[in-house]
Amino acid sequence: MRSSESKIVSWEKLKSLVTDHKKRGHTVVFANGCFDILHVGHVRYLEAARRQGDILIVAVNGDASVQTLKGPGRPILDEAARSRLVAALRAVDYVVIFSEPTVALLLRDLLPDIHAKGTDYSADTVPERAVAKSLGIQVAIVGDPKNHSTRALLNSLRKAPHG
């Protein structure tokens, strides 16, 4: 079994790996997110994404990106820790950290077969939908209904009695 650390790769290395997988006829699925505190919704999302193909790549937002998206006090865990946790999931083949506002550049560079997004999106609200369409990348909405979030988990922890 591969170590979680070995699944975390650079953007350049990932390009080479994707090319190799596609030459072998593998269907490459791409997912992304902040994954600030890994919870069951993340696991279900990534497992559902993996069922869409043979190889699952997960792009994890870098720390500055998470702070911009989520606000002060975030991320809770730094990008190295978040990437390592995501990489430890059996469904995940490769993890890459990105700092751009969206994954449009990664989609253009890697050309996965499928771009998987969670159920907090619809086909019309996926930020990269136009890029994916122009590149012939299928967009798949996967996972269970969005009834859990890192924000809700943090709020619950803050309200819990300490003792």
VOKOLKOL-366086 format. One line per field, with one value per residue (C-alpha): residue number from 1; residue in three letters; y, x negated, z negated. Coordinates in steps of 0.001 Angstrom, whole numbers, plus 500000, padded with zeros to 6 digits. Layout:
% residues N
i [NUM	...]
aa [Ala	...]
c2 [Y	...]
c1 [X	...]
c3 [Z	...]
% end
This chain:
% residues 163
i [1	2	3	4	5	6	7	8	9	10	11	12	13	14	15	16	17	18	19	20	21	22	23	24	25	26	27	28	29	30	31	32	33	34	35	36	37	38	39	40	41	42	43	44	45	46	47	48	49	50	51	52	53	54	55	56	57	58	59	60	61	62	63	64	65	66	67	68	69	70	71	72	73	74	75	76	77	78	79	80	81	82	83	84	85	86	87	88	89	90	91	92	93	94	95	96	97	98	99	100	101	102	103	104	105	106	107	108	109	110	111	112	113	114	115	116	117	118	119	120	121	122	123	124	125	126	127	128	129	130	131	132	133	134	135	136	137	138	139	140	141	142	143	144	145	146	147	148	149	150	151	152	153	154	155	156	157	158	159	160	161	162	163]
aa [Met	Arg	Ser	Ser	Glu	Ser	Lys	Ile	Val	Ser	Trp	Glu	Lys	Leu	Lys	Ser	Leu	Val	Thr	Asp	His	Lys	Lys	Arg	Gly	His	Thr	Val	Val	Phe	Ala	Asn	Gly	Cys	Phe	Asp	Ile	Leu	His	Val	Gly	His	Val	Arg	Tyr	Leu	Glu	Ala	Ala	Arg	Arg	Gln	Gly	Asp	Ile	Leu	Ile	Val	Ala	Val	Asn	Gly	Asp	Ala	Ser	Val	Gln	Thr	Leu	Lys	Gly	Pro	Gly	Arg	Pro	Ile	Leu	Asp	Glu	Ala	Ala	Arg	Ser	Arg	Leu	Val	Ala	Ala	Leu	Arg	Ala	Val	Asp	Tyr	Val	Val	Ile	Phe	Ser	Glu	Pro	Thr	Val	Ala	Leu	Leu	Leu	Arg	Asp	Leu	Leu	Pro	Asp	Ile	His	Ala	Lys	Gly	Thr	Asp	Tyr	Ser	Ala	Asp	Thr	Val	Pro	Glu	Arg	Ala	Val	Ala	Lys	Ser	Leu	Gly	Ile	Gln	Val	Ala	Ile	Val	Gly	Asp	Pro	Lys	Asn	His	Ser	Thr	Arg	Ala	Leu	Leu	Asn	Ser	Leu	Arg	Lys	Ala	Pro	His	Gly]
c2 [500000	503457	505922	509005	511184	509572	510518	514253	515418	518615	520037	519100	515526	515222	516238	513366	510897	511882	511495	508023	506984	508243	506302	503198	503940	505000	507409	510307	512061	515412	516808	519774	521539	523109	520049	522233	519698	516377	515185	512502	514712	515012	511252	510596	513227	511755	508157	509116	510991	507917	505769	507968	506567	504739	507443	510207	513403	515831	519453	520986	524757	526340	528209	531730	530546	529006	532208	534220	531807	531024	534147	534981	532087	529674	527360	525437	522959	524034	522862	520174	518586	518889	517341	514470	513687	513697	511553	509001	508217	504960	506538	509130	508403	511796	515126	518465	521824	524842	528545	529923	531102	528209	524994	526213	526250	522729	521528	523112	521610	518121	517539	515002	513116	514143	517144	516039	518610	518137	518481	522054	522798	522246	521913	525658	526831	524946	527801	525994	524785	526900	525830	522176	522375	524025	521257	518377	517554	516053	517699	515299	516356	513649	512825	512988	515989	518901	518644	518936	521413	522383	525664	523768	521387	524315	526028	522812	522489	526106	525520	522212	522294	521926	519767]
c1 [500000	498710	498059	500248	497163	496262	499686	498978	497350	496374	498436	495664	495408	499179	499251	496901	498886	502190	500686	499476	502848	504714	502351	503352	507030	507843	510689	509270	511545	510674	512130	511164	511845	510484	510950	510188	511392	512028	515580	517969	519307	515796	515303	518639	517887	514478	515705	518535	516064	513830	516738	516874	513584	510303	508038	509004	506967	507839	506708	506514	506750	503568	503692	504043	506875	508760	508403	509800	512708	513572	512514	510503	509260	509239	507749	507748	505202	502396	502194	499614	501853	505013	503279	501926	505367	506992	504159	504742	508197	508279	510386	507696	504826	503082	503240	501958	502055	503201	503297	505466	509045	510497	509154	509656	505892	505491	508368	506757	503382	504424	507479	509194	512154	514484	514612	516494	518151	520157	523902	523557	523209	525519	524535	525234	523213	519915	517355	515366	518369	517544	513887	514849	517373	514865	512337	514799	514550	517731	518968	520458	522283	521521	521820	524600	526831	524968	526202	522806	519972	516737	518373	521218	518744	516674	519816	520831	517382	517487	520863	519898	519338	515684	514701]
c3 [500000	500939	498143	497962	498316	501657	503058	502673	505902	507671	510516	513013	511733	511848	515532	516333	514236	515871	519342	518405	516958	520016	522320	520352	520974	517419	516749	514720	512228	510687	507443	505296	502028	498868	496614	493588	491042	492717	492027	493269	496076	497514	497388	499095	501764	502573	502562	504925	507141	507300	508461	511575	512912	512377	510945	508504	508280	505491	505594	502114	501701	500346	497039	498505	500734	497791	495785	498702	499204	495576	493656	490539	488423	491332	492247	488981	490380	492699	496311	495529	492875	494984	497995	495919	494488	497938	499324	496549	497932	499908	502691	503468	505839	506013	504194	505437	503624	505622	504850	507657	506955	508989	510506	514086	514790	513432	515603	518674	517845	516749	518981	516711	518123	515294	512949	509808	507559	504371	504001	502768	506512	509445	513091	513439	510414	510879	511167	513868	515907	519000	518966	518510	521357	523715	522984	523276	519564	518105	514885	512328	509158	506589	502895	500393	499682	498129	494539	492872	493127	491455	490363	488641	487005	485678	484331	482580	481010	479793	478084	476474	472707	471819	468962]
% end
